[in-house]
């Protein structure tokens, strides 16, 4: 939300991710998928013009709604919202603490849990400062 100076950033703020060039709300089918032995394109080409027009109208409506959804989703993209980043970090740490109670996860002993709790407190303090800055 607010630009940070290099001194304010630490390596834990960055995670490597595999980025997909498609929209977050898209599921795309492969061109080679067959329906009753024919590709979807071949089936579409055989439809009467009335059905093609009706499908085109529905696709246009769908694409308009998809654009609206993509715009809404992008508002909550964690790369542009420091509060979301902090909340996700806190959530992940809490999940690790929960896993510890089940005998799983990266936390192996009580001192690891205490360190995790301190990280949550630090992130909470940063979130509080950020929230106050935004509110003012």
Secondary structure as GFF3:
##gff-version 3
##sequence-region A 1 136
A	DSSP	three_ten_helix	6	8	.	.	.	ID=ss1
A	DSSP	three_ten_helix	11	13	.	.	.	ID=ss2
A	DSSP	beta_strand	34	35	.	.	.	ID=ss3
A	DSSP	beta_strand	38	39	.	.	.	ID=ss4
A	DSSP	alpha_helix	40	46	.	.	.	ID=ss5
A	DSSP	alpha_helix	49	75	.	.	.	ID=ss6
A	DSSP	three_ten_helix	78	80	.	.	.	ID=ss7
A	DSSP	alpha_helix	82	101	.	.	.	ID=ss8
A	DSSP	alpha_helix	110	135	.	.	.	ID=ss9
###
